[in-house]
Amino acid sequence: MIRRFSTLYVGHIELERCGLAGTPADDRRYPNQRLTEVFDTAAALAEATDALGYETLWLAEHHFQHEGYECIPNIPMLAVHLAQRTRRVKIGCAFNIVPTWHPLRLAEDYATADILTGGRVVFGVGRGYHSREVESFGNPLLDAEANRELFEEQVEIILKAFGQESFAHRGKHYTLPPEVPYRGYRLKELTLVPRPRQTPVEVWQPIVSGSGRSLDFMARHGIKGVISATAESVVERWLRDYQDAARRHGRALALGQDVILGFRMSIDDTPAGAIERARPYFEEHAKFMAPLGMLRYSEAHVTAVAARQAQSPTGATLENGVANRSWLCGPSRDIVAYLKALETKYPGLEHVMIAWALGTPRDLMLEQLGRFAKEVMPAFTSTAAA
């Protein structure tokens, strides 16, 4: 039964001339005072989600984007600030790009934010998809196998640090602690200080290509999954694959359980009106993301994602996105009907996340958050309460 709702803000600023005919993505360059707009927008969204009854505001970590698309470099730090301006909404990490961190620094930062916010930060991990950010921090992305290998070892270190009073790790990339002299003895173990207020820590990871290795890694460590803006035929396959991976590791899950299903959305009185409102931002999103190979609006797109191949910005249309249900565009009653159908199809699904394309103005996001909260969420939260 769907009973939890959240939203995602990846950290874009207000962009002018959005769409395929607008400013080319690589021609965008903004001064620092414009790029820092993301913090005011994040605060406005946090206050709105807090008041409207959303469970979580998810934020994305990215680096060096002078183009203005994804401009939040440190989610735990921002989460501490947002928690001071809100009462109950959680701040989700979607996702901490682990290869841009030393794993113990990320573990410390999350644990500190977890304590300072009273447990209102949700931990999430990802491998990254921008060569400019991951490779600039001295770690691999272009070598996909090396990136995955490093990420898996880093996550294992983080989970040890969270879950054990003291720990040691000997791996390909890290020896922790190093066997060095310290105050008259040689180091053999480390203790994370501080550790999170509650363990085990709930961890979320995006399901992007649906590879067997990735799902097996998640299942082995009890990591929950996020599938966002993906064609429904792919969603169904990945949900079953995630369920099968969990079963292999001794966890019997209902179909859809422990997965957040995310959609991009545009509510309007008619489907045509909703599509036209969203079109320039859909095109702006495709214009930026397609060369990175990160669109998942079709089976062909997913194949390109898995192979890290660039896609065509014009190879997808918003109408196709609506048809394959990666986008929900139309009146609220139609969105309610579709989500109700998902409850039947995926009996373990509890959590739905809504989001908007890059470039969507702050005022439009706030208006859509309000409409969804007032016109869609009561159809589910009232049932759950009853």
Buried (B, 14 or more C-beta within 10 A) or exposed (E): EBBBBBBBBBBBBBBEEBBBEBBEBEEBEBEEEBBEBBBEBBBBBBBBBBBBBBBBBBBBBBBEBEBBBBBBBBBBEBBBBBBEEBEEBBBBBBBBBBBBBBBBEBBBBBBBBBBBBEBBBBBBBBBBBBEEBBBEBEBBBEEBEBBBBBBBBBBBBBBBBBBBEEBBBEBEBBEBBEEEEEEEEEBEEBEBEEBBEEEEBBBBBBBBBBEEEBBBBBBBBBBBBBBBBBBBEBBBBBBEBBBBBBEEEEEEBEBBBBBBBBBBBBBBEEBEBBBBBBBBBBBBBBBBBBBBBBBBBBEEBBEBBBEBEEBEBEBBBBBBBBEBBBBBBBBBEBBBEBBBEBBEBBEBBBBBBBBBBBBBBBEBBBBBBBBBBEBBBEBBBEEEEE
